[in-house]
Structures are given as structure tokens and as C-alpha cells.
Amino acid sequence: MTQFTATVTVRLKTGVLDPEAETTQRALERLGFELEDLRSADHFEIDLEADSVDDAAERVESMAERLLANPTIHDYEVEIDHR
């Protein structure tokens, strides 16, 4: 078994309201920062053992689909690195 660290980034799909990002963007603009757009995201790091990168990716994709993201409103990305 090989040790991996998976990174899952979960974002709201385009067109889904993101009140947290809107509030943060307004606050940053009031502080003088010029922004074109801002989106919030959740970032998960998962340490796991698997037989291969493909096996690790398959397991983490399942985690994302079943719990970490709601496929109706979220998009997500999975990255796998060796530890």
C-alpha cells in the first residue's frame, strides 16, 4: 500500500447564489481592493493508503460524491499526491 494525500476543492456551480463570497467581496472592495469576482470554496485534505493513484482517486471521488459535495449545486476537483 502507498500513502497518498488527496485534496478536494468544492465550489458552488456557476449561477448558484454565494452569499458568503458576495459579502466578502463587498468588504474587500470597501477596503480598497479591486476585484473582478470572488467565489468561496471548501478545501479538504485526506490522507489515505491505496494500491495505486487510480484506486486512491476512485475512493476520494466516491467520498466527494457521497458526502463532501452536493452534485446538484457543487462542482469539485480532486488532486492526488504521494505522501
PyMOL commands that set and color helices and strands:
alter all, ss='L'
color gray80, all
select helices_A, chain A and resi 19-30+53-68
alter helices_A, ss='H'
color red, helices_A
select strands_A, chain A and resi 2-12+41-50+74-82
alter strands_A, ss='S'
color yellow, strands_A
deselect
rebuild
show_as cartoon
